[in-house]
Amino acid sequence: MPDDEDLERVAEGYRAFAGEAAAESPLYSALAAAVAGDPAVLRFLAGLPQGRRAPTLLFGALAFLDGVPPDGAALGERVLSDSDRLRATMTDRTTQTNEAARCAALLPVLALIGGPLALIEVGTSAGLCLYPDRYSYSYDGRPVGARQQVHLSCTTSGPVPVPEGLPDVVARVGIDLDALDVAEAGDLAWLRALVWPGPAQAERLRRLDAAAAVVAGDPPVLLAGDLVERLLDALALVPAGATPVVLHTAVLPYVAADRRALFVEQVRGLPVRWVAQEGAGMVSGTGKSYPGGWGPYFVLSVDGRPVARTAPHGGWIDWLPQE
Ligand SMILES: C[S@@+](CC[C@H](N)C(=O)[O-])C[C@H]1O[C@@H](n2cnc3c(N)ncnc32)[C@H](O)[C@@H]1O
């Protein structure tokens, strides 16, 4: 039975989320604040395994099952009346938000790496970030690539090396504990449920559907398993003559600190280029980390060296002064 301290710990996490989510999703901010003050919902959450109590997972599961509740009272009612299905969803699924817009920050650094490129994405979710060459871009209004269904607009500050064209990608390999298949209706519905309601929701859903169609038309190789354990298997799939690029975005906060360190050590020892877009400090040497590993911005690093701050869901890139 969860005690008062357990409930308070869960409530604290939801109060913190209410503050962090306010701009992007006023509704999720309000729901999180309501959860923090609802002992019955807190008891339900505290009864779930550690790592399965997060607001993003609760709200994603509610959205997936029957849509987002309009207010805290409706949420409390849903949690009580539908607790078995909710518990099962929150136990079976994890937060796997896949955001193609993150490619707008990857593109400038991928363009600096000599190709052709073999992309190996660890924590790939459904693989939408493995197709930076199939999307079109505009940086402060300057177009890159012929216009595509997935068009990513990005504002820049600092001397961002905006490329003239798109990289030549000859292989795409994704590794994930539980890779999602965009061709499977349940997986696509889960990805859609993870998009927060708010001012950007309609655009993000449109982009998700369009990127999913790109992936479905030319699926990547997906390897099931842990990023440390499957990395060498992925590397073995790189065609001769291609430059292997290990990349990851929004993954390392989910990985325990000792495994994270092991992964970083492993990548550093391999003959690969390495592009990471993660919360500050998740790759050593990229700043002081925020609680939980997330923060108001991501740090883009190349071969472990920080080069830019970027928007967590894409949309801006701020190039750091280089030594
Ligand atoms: C938030 S999603 C990010 C997906 C994608 N990289 C993006 O930025 O759109 C994080 C993904 O990392 C995966 N993941 C977490 N820990 C992992 C591990 N140890 N090994 C492989 N994948 C992992 C999760 O299953 C999830 O699909």
The ligand as an SDF file (V2000), in Angstrom:
LIG
                    3D

 27 29  0  0  0  0  0  0  0  0999 V2000
   11.1860    9.9830  -26.5670 C   0  0  0  0  0  0  0  0  0  0  0  0
   11.5340    8.6860  -27.6800 S   0  0  0  0  0  0  0  0  0  0  0  0
   12.5290    9.5570  -28.8640 C   0  0  0  0  0  0  0  0  0  0  0  0
   12.3560    9.0140  -30.2560 C   0  0  0  0  0  0  0  0  0  0  0  0
   13.1700    9.6990  -31.3450 C   0  0  0  0  0  0  0  0  0  0  0  0
   14.5960    9.5550  -31.0780 N   0  0  0  0  0  0  0  0  0  0  0  0
   12.8150   11.1600  -31.4860 C   0  0  0  0  0  0  0  0  0  0  0  0
   13.5870   12.0280  -31.0470 O   0  0  0  0  0  0  0  0  0  0  0  0
   11.7610   11.4860  -32.0480 O   0  0  0  0  0  0  0  0  0  0  0  0
   12.7500    7.7050  -26.8030 C   0  0  0  0  0  0  0  0  0  0  0  0
   12.9120    6.3050  -27.3670 C   0  0  0  0  0  0  0  0  0  0  0  0
   14.0520    5.7130  -26.7530 O   0  0  0  0  0  0  0  0  0  0  0  0
   13.7760    4.3400  -26.5650 C   0  0  0  0  0  0  0  0  0  0  0  0
   14.6960    3.8240  -25.5160 N   0  0  0  0  0  0  0  0  0  0  0  0
   14.7270    4.1350  -24.2140 C   0  0  0  0  0  0  0  0  0  0  0  0
   15.7060    3.4610  -23.5890 N   0  0  0  0  0  0  0  0  0  0  0  0
   16.3180    2.7030  -24.5330 C   0  0  0  0  0  0  0  0  0  0  0  0
   17.4050    1.7710  -24.5120 C   0  0  0  0  0  0  0  0  0  0  0  0
   18.0520    1.4940  -23.3880 N   0  0  0  0  0  0  0  0  0  0  0  0
   17.7770    1.1870  -25.6550 N   0  0  0  0  0  0  0  0  0  0  0  0
   17.1130    1.4480  -26.8150 C   0  0  0  0  0  0  0  0  0  0  0  0
   16.0710    2.3240  -26.8920 N   0  0  0  0  0  0  0  0  0  0  0  0
   15.6740    2.9310  -25.7710 C   0  0  0  0  0  0  0  0  0  0  0  0
   12.3120    4.3220  -26.1540 C   0  0  0  0  0  0  0  0  0  0  0  0
   11.7280    3.0380  -26.3580 O   0  0  0  0  0  0  0  0  0  0  0  0
   11.7390    5.3940  -27.0920 C   0  0  0  0  0  0  0  0  0  0  0  0
   11.2580    4.8370  -28.2830 O   0  0  0  0  0  0  0  0  0  0  0  0
  1  2  1  0
  2  3  1  0
  2 10  1  0
  3  4  1  0
  4  5  1  0
  5  6  1  0
  5  7  1  0
  7  8  2  0
  7  9  1  0
 10 11  1  0
 11 12  1  0
 11 26  1  0
 12 13  1  0
 13 14  1  0
 13 24  1  0
 14 15  1  0
 14 23  1  0
 15 16  2  0
 16 17  1  0
 17 18  1  0
 17 23  2  0
 18 19  1  0
 18 20  2  0
 20 21  1  0
 21 22  2  0
 22 23  1  0
 24 25  1  0
 24 26  1  0
 26 27  1  0
M  CHG  2   2   1   9  -1
M  END
$$$$
